[in-house]
């Protein structure tokens, strides 16, 4: 466990860049990142700072995962729209 955490820490330190983006900037760009990922598959190439931030930030990564899942469902026209979902959204 300690070795795993130490390895993760060393990788994160090694992967830092001179210019990094904040969580707020990342979250502003994450929907564009998801759109690029779904449409072109090259989101990391076009928005490398977002990719780097998502690799290092668990909070932003979780937001990204949820948004990506929804975008995939929407693209496949499998988004559930029913009364239960509508009621959840109204709360």
C-alpha positions as CSV (number, residue, x, y, z in Angstrom):
1,X,0.0,0.0,0.0
2,X,2.7,2.5,1.0
3,X,4.8,1.5,-2.1
4,X,1.7,2.0,-4.3
5,X,1.0,5.5,-2.9
6,X,4.7,6.4,-3.2
7,X,4.8,5.3,-6.8
8,X,1.7,7.4,-7.6
9,X,3.2,10.4,-5.9
10,X,6.5,10.1,-7.8
11,X,4.6,9.7,-11.1
12,X,2.6,12.8,-10.4
13,X,5.6,14.8,-9.5
14,X,7.4,13.6,-12.6
15,X,4.4,14.4,-14.8
16,X,4.1,18.0,-13.7
17,X,4.7,20.6,-16.4
18,X,5.9,24.2,-16.4
19,X,2.4,25.4,-17.2
20,X,-0.6,23.7,-15.7
21,X,-4.2,24.6,-15.6
22,X,-6.4,25.0,-12.5
23,X,-9.4,23.0,-11.7
24,X,-11.7,25.8,-12.8
25,X,-10.0,26.1,-16.2
26,X,-10.1,22.4,-16.6
27,X,-13.8,22.2,-15.8
28,X,-14.5,25.0,-18.2
29,X,-12.8,23.0,-21.0
30,X,-13.8,19.5,-20.1
31,X,-17.0,19.5,-22.2
32,X,-15.0,20.6,-25.2
33,X,-12.5,17.9,-24.4
34,X,-15.2,15.2,-24.3
35,X,-16.7,16.5,-27.6
36,X,-13.3,16.2,-29.2
37,X,-12.7,12.8,-27.8
38,X,-16.0,11.5,-29.1
39,X,-15.8,13.2,-32.5
40,X,-12.1,13.0,-33.4
41,X,-10.5,10.8,-30.8
42,X,-7.7,13.3,-30.4
43,X,-8.7,15.3,-27.4
44,X,-5.4,14.8,-25.6
45,X,-3.5,16.0,-28.7
46,X,-5.6,19.2,-29.0
47,X,-6.0,19.9,-25.3
48,X,-2.9,18.4,-23.7
49,X,-3.1,20.5,-20.6
50,X,-6.6,19.2,-19.9
51,X,-5.4,15.6,-20.3
52,X,-2.5,16.3,-18.0
53,X,-4.8,17.8,-15.4
54,X,-7.3,15.0,-15.6
55,X,-4.5,12.5,-15.1
56,X,-3.5,14.2,-11.9
57,X,-6.7,15.5,-10.3
58,X,-9.2,13.0,-9.0
59,X,-12.0,15.5,-8.6
60,X,-11.8,16.8,-12.2
61,X,-11.3,13.3,-13.5
62,X,-14.6,12.2,-11.8
63,X,-16.4,15.1,-13.4
64,X,-15.0,14.2,-16.7
65,X,-16.0,10.5,-16.4
66,X,-19.6,11.4,-15.6
67,X,-19.8,13.9,-18.5
68,X,-18.2,11.4,-20.9
69,X,-20.6,8.7,-19.9
70,X,-23.5,11.1,-20.6
71,X,-22.1,12.2,-23.9
72,X,-21.6,8.7,-25.1
73,X,-25.2,7.8,-24.1
74,X,-26.4,10.9,-25.9
75,X,-24.4,10.1,-29.0
76,X,-25.8,6.6,-29.0
77,X,-29.3,8.0,-28.4
78,X,-29.5,5.9,-25.2
79,X,-30.0,8.6,-22.7
80,X,-32.9,7.5,-20.4
81,X,-35.7,10.0,-20.4
82,X,-38.5,8.9,-18.1
83,X,-40.5,10.3,-15.2
84,X,-38.1,9.0,-12.6
85,X,-35.2,10.9,-14.2
86,X,-37.2,14.0,-14.7
87,X,-38.2,13.9,-11.0
88,X,-34.6,13.5,-10.0
89,X,-33.6,16.5,-12.1
90,X,-36.4,18.7,-10.6
91,X,-35.0,18.2,-7.0
